[in-house]
Amino acid sequence: MIEKRLENLFQSFPQFFSVVKLLNVNNIQWAIGGSACLYVFGNERFPDDLDIFLADSDHDKADKIFDIKSFTYSSAKEVVRNSNPHKDHSLQLTSSLLIINSEQTINFSLTSEILNFKKEGHYGGEKVYFLPPEEPLIIKSFLNRGSDVGKHDAEDIKNFLKIYEAVDYDYIEKRLTSLNILNKLDKLKYCDFLFKNMKLKNEKHEVKNSAESPLKHYYGDIIRKLFLAIALLMVVAYPVFTQFINLPHYLPILAVVIVVLLAGFQNPLHYFVPLINTLAAVAGFIIFEYKATIIYLNAENYSLAFFWTNQILAVLFLIAVYFCSKTLRGMYFSHFVITKK
C-alpha cells in the first residue's frame, strides 16, 4: 500500500520527480510534509498540493538552482517562506514556518532535531524523504484550518489517528517541550483540540501513555518485571548454591547487576535497547536451560533445589525472549522504510 501511494504522488505531480533529482544532487536537506506526508502513511484524503520542507539555510540555494524567487505567505495564523519550482502552486518549496498565536510565535523550521526522525523511501532510483508523520499532525493541530480556506486540518488528524497505530507520542512530547509549548497548552485557545486529537493530558501536560510507549506491541513493563524477578532470584540463590558454581564470585554478582541495568534501561525511544534485551534473554535461557539439563543428567552430584532454580530462571528468560522479541518487532515495523525501485 505504501509503495502504491508513493507512486500515486509522482504520477499525480509529474514535475515532482525532476524536483527530487535536483534537490538530491545538490545535497539540499528536504522532506515532504503536510497532507502528502500523511497520505503516504495511510490517510485516505489525497493531497491537493505538495509541500516540500527545506532547511532554512538551504532555501536560497534551492531558489538559485531552480532560478526562482521566494515569496512570503502571511495569514492570521502563519508566516512562511514559499517558492514554486515550476511556477505552479501545486508543488512548492517551504521553509521558515512560523505559527502565530496570542501567547507566542512558534518556529516550525526544518531542524536537525526533525531530520533525525525523517523517513526515507525510494522511487525511480532517487531517495525520497518524509517528515515523521507526527510533525504534520502537530502543525495541523496548531493551525487548525478549515474548509473556509481550502484546508482540512481537523479532518486529516482525526482520520489519520484512526488508521495509524504507530503514532510516536514521545516524539510529540519532545517536540512540544523543545518548542517551549508543553507547559503552556492550558493557556492556548486550541488546547482542547490538541488534547482531543493528540491525546495529551491536561493536568500535567504529559503525553497519554508516554511513560511507556505509543507502540501497540510494546511490553516494557513486563520485560522490566521479568528481569527484576530474575535478578532477585539470582541474588537469593547464589549464596545458597555457591558450591555448585565454579566461577569467580564476582561474575555471578556482575551478572545480576547487568540484568538490573537492562531492566532499568528498557524504554521505547531507543531501538538498540530492546535488541540488547532480546539477545540477553536468549543468552540467559540457553545458559540456565543447559545448566538445568546437565544437573538433571548428573543428579547425584547436585541438589534438587539447584535444578529447579536453574529451570525457573530458564523459564523466566524464555518468557522474556517472547516479550522482548514482540517489542522489537513492534518498534521495527512502526518505523518502516518505504522502497520503490
C-alpha positions in Angstrom: 0.0 0.0 0.0 2.8 2.4 0.9 4.6 1.9 -2.4 1.4 2.4 -4.3 0.7 5.7 -2.5 4.2 6.9 -3.2 3.8 6.1 -6.8 0.4 7.9 -6.9 2.2 11.1 -5.7 4.7 11.0 -8.5 2.1 10.2 -11.1 -0.3 13.0 -9.9 2.5 15.5 -9.6 4.7 14.7 -12.7 7.1 17.6 -12.0 7.8 16.2 -8.6 10.5 13.7 -9.8 12.6 16.3 -11.5 12.5 18.5 -8.4 13.6 15.5 -6.2 16.5 14.8 -8.5 17.8 18.4 -8.4 17.4 18.6 -4.6 19.3 15.3 -4.1 22.1 16.0 -6.5 22.7 19.4 -4.9 22.6 18.0 -1.3 19.6 20.1 -0.2 18.1 18.9 3.1 14.4 18.4 2.4 11.4 16.3 3.3 7.7 16.0 2.2 5.3 17.4 4.8 1.7 18.3 5.2 -1.2 16.3 3.8 1.1 14.5 1.3 3.1 13.0 4.2 0.0 11.8 6.0 -1.4 10.4 2.7 1.8 8.2 2.2 1.4 6.9 5.7 -2.2 5.9 5.2 -4.5 8.9 5.3 -7.4 8.5 2.8 -7.6 12.1 1.6 -5.3 12.7 -1.4 -3.4 16.0 -1.1 -4.3 19.0 -3.1 -0.7 20.1 -3.3 2.9 19.0 -2.3 4.7 20.8 0.4 8.5 20.2 0.3 10.0 21.4 3.5 13.6 22.7 3.3 16.1 23.6 5.9 16.1 27.4 6.3 19.7 27.6 5.3 19.1 25.7 2.0 16.2 27.8 0.6 18.4 30.4 -1.0 20.5 27.7 -2.7 17.3 25.9 -3.9 15.9 29.1 -5.4 19.1 29.6 -7.3 19.1 26.0 -8.6 15.5 26.4 -9.9 16.1 30.1 -10.9 13.1 31.3 -9.0 12.3 33.8 -6.3 10.8 33.1 -2.9 7.8 34.9 -1.5 6.4 35.3 2.0 2.9 34.0 2.6 1.2 35.6 5.6 -2.1 34.9 7.3 -3.6 35.4 10.8 -2.1 32.1 11.8 1.1 31.7 10.0 4.0 33.2 8.2 6.0 31.0 5.8 8.6 31.3 3.0 7.5 29.6 -0.2 8.8 29.2 -3.7 7.4 27.3 -6.7 10.0 25.4 -8.8 7.6 25.2 -11.8 5.6 28.4 -11.2 2.8 26.1 -10.0 1.4 26.4 -6.5 0.5 22.7 -6.5 4.2 22.0 -5.7 6.1 24.4 -3.5 9.3 24.6 -1.5 8.7 25.7 2.1 10.8 26.9 4.9 10.9 29.3 7.9 7.4 28.3 9.0 6.1 30.5 11.9 2.8 29.8 13.6 1.3 32.7 15.4 -0.9 32.8 18.5 -1.8 35.1 21.3 0.9 33.6 23.6 3.9 33.4 21.3 5.2 32.9 17.8 6.3 29.3 17.3 9.1 28.4 14.8 8.5 25.1 12.9 11.5 25.3 10.7 13.1 22.1 9.5 15.9 21.4 12.0 18.4 18.7 12.7 16.1 17.5 15.5 13.4 16.8 12.9 15.7 15.5 10.3 17.0 12.8 12.7 13.5 11.3 12.5 12.8 11.7 8.8 11.6 8.7 6.9 13.3 7.6 3.7 11.9 5.9 0.6 13.0 5.3 -3.0 11.4 6.0 -6.3 12.9 5.7 -9.8 16.4 5.4 -8.2 16.0 8.5 -6.2 15.8 8.9 -2.4 12.5 10.4 -1.2 12.3 11.9 2.3 9.3 12.4 4.5 8.8 14.2 7.7 7.9 12.0 10.6 4.1 11.9 10.4 3.9 13.3 13.9 5.3 16.6 12.6 2.4 17.5 10.2 0.0 16.3 13.0 1.4 18.9 15.3 1.5 21.6 12.7 -2.1 20.9 11.6 -3.2 20.9 15.3 -1.9 24.4 15.8 -3.1 25.8 12.5 -6.5 24.1 12.7 -7.5 25.5 9.3 -10.9 24.6 7.9 -12.7 24.4 4.6 -13.2 28.2 4.5 -9.6 28.4 3.4 -9.5 25.2 1.5 -7.9 23.2 4.2 -8.8 20.0 6.2 -6.6 20.0 9.2 -9.0 18.7 11.8 -10.4 16.1 9.4 -6.9 14.9 8.5 -5.8 14.5 12.1 -8.9 12.6 13.2 -8.9 10.3 10.2 -5.1 9.7 10.4 -5.2 8.8 14.1 -7.9 6.2 13.4 -5.8 4.3 10.9 -2.2 4.9 12.1 -1.4 2.9 15.2 2.2 3.8 15.5 1.9 7.5 16.4 5.0 8.3 18.4 3.7 10.3 21.3 7.1 10.6 22.8 8.2 12.4 19.7 5.3 14.8 20.1 6.0 15.5 23.7 9.7 16.1 23.0 8.8 18.5 20.1 6.3 20.4 22.2 8.9 20.7 25.0 11.7 21.9 22.7 9.3 24.5 21.3 8.5 25.7 24.8 4.8 24.8 24.3 4.1 21.9 26.5 3.9 23.9 29.7 1.6 26.5 28.1 -1.0 24.2 26.5 -3.7 25.2 29.1 -3.3 28.8 28.0 -3.7 28.3 24.3 -7.1 28.7 22.7 -6.7 25.5 20.7 -5.6 23.3 23.7 -8.9 21.4 23.7 -8.3 20.5 20.1 -4.8 19.3 20.9 -5.9 17.2 23.9 -8.6 15.6 22.0 -6.7 14.8 18.8 -3.2 14.4 20.1 -4.2 12.6 23.3 -2.4 14.9 25.6 -3.2 15.0 29.3 -4.4 18.4 30.6 -3.4 18.1 34.2 0.4 17.5 33.9 0.8 18.3 30.2 2.1 14.8 29.6 1.5 12.6 26.6 -1.1 10.0 27.2 0.7 6.7 27.9 4.1 8.2 27.1 5.5 6.9 30.3 5.9 3.7 28.5 5.2 3.7 24.8 2.8 4.6 21.9 3.5 1.3 20.3 0.9 -1.3 20.1 3.3 -4.2 20.8 5.5 -2.6 23.5 5.9 -4.6 26.7 8.4 -2.6 28.6 6.7 -3.1 32.0 6.5 -6.9 31.6 10.2 -7.1 30.5 11.3 -5.0 33.5 9.4 -7.1 35.9 10.7 -10.4 34.4 14.3 -9.1 34.5 13.9 -7.9 38.1 12.4 -11.2 39.2 15.4 -13.0 37.5 17.8 -10.7 39.3 16.2 -11.2 42.7 16.1 -15.0 42.3 19.8 -15.0 41.3 20.7 -12.8 44.3 18.8 -15.1 46.7 20.0 -18.3 45.2 23.7 -17.6 44.6 24.9 -17.7 48.3 23.0 -21.0 48.8 24.4 -22.8 45.8 28.0 -21.4 45.6 29.4 -24.9 46.0 27.8 -25.9 42.6 29.0 -22.8 40.7 32.6 -23.0 39.5 33.1 -19.3 38.8 34.8 -16.4 40.5 32.4 -14.9 42.9 32.3 -11.5 41.2 31.0 -12.9 37.9 27.5 -14.0 39.1 27.2 -10.8 41.1 28.2 -8.8 38.0 25.6 -10.8 36.0 22.9 -9.7 38.5 23.9 -6.0 38.1 23.8 -6.3 34.3 20.3 -7.8 34.4 19.0 -5.0 36.6 20.6 -2.4 34.4 18.9 -4.0 31.3 15.6 -3.7 33.2 16.3 -0.1 34.0 17.3 0.9 30.5 14.2 -0.6 28.9 12.4 2.2 27.0 10.6 2.8 23.7 12.8 5.6 22.4 16.0 3.7 21.6 15.8 0.7 19.2 19.1 -0.8 20.4 17.8 -1.4 24.0 15.1 -3.9 23.1 17.6 -5.6 20.8 20.2 -5.9 23.5 17.5 -7.2 25.9 16.3 -9.8 23.4 19.9 -11.1 23.0 20.4 -11.1 26.8 17.2 -13.0 27.3 18.2 -15.6 24.6 21.6 -16.0 26.2 20.1 -16.3 29.7 17.7 -19.0 28.6 20.4 -21.0 26.8 22.8 -20.8 29.8 20.3 -21.8 32.5 18.4 -24.4 30.5 21.8 -26.0 29.5 22.8 -26.0 33.2 19.4 -27.5 34.3 19.9 -30.3 31.7 23.4 -31.0 33.0 22.1 -31.1 36.6 19.3 -33.5 35.6 21.7 -35.9 33.9 24.1 -35.8 36.9 21.5 -35.6 39.7 23.7 -37.4 42.1 26.2 -34.5 42.1 23.7 -31.7 42.6 20.8 -30.8 44.8 17.2 -30.9 43.6 16.7 -27.3 44.7 19.6 -26.2 42.4 18.0 -28.0 39.5 14.7 -26.2 40.0 16.3 -22.8 40.5 18.1 -23.1 37.1 14.9 -24.4 35.5 12.8 -21.5 36.8 15.4 -19.0 35.6 15.4 -20.6 32.2 11.6 -20.4 32.0 11.6 -16.7 33.1 14.3 -15.9 30.4 12.2 -17.8 27.8 9.1 -15.7 28.6 11.3 -12.6 28.4 12.5 -13.7 25.0 8.9 -13.7 23.8 8.0 -10.2 25.1 11.4 -8.7 24.1 11.0 -10.1 20.5 7.5 -8.8 20.3 8.6 -5.4 21.4 11.5 -5.4 19.0 9.1 -6.4 16.2 6.7 -3.6 17.1 9.4 -0.9 17.2 10.9 -2.1 13.9 7.7 -2.1 11.9 6.5 1.2 13.3 9.5 2.9 11.6 9.4 1.1 8.3 11.4 2.1 5.2 9.4 2.7 2.1 11.0 1.2 -1.1 10.2 1.8 -4.7 12.6 0.6 -7.3 
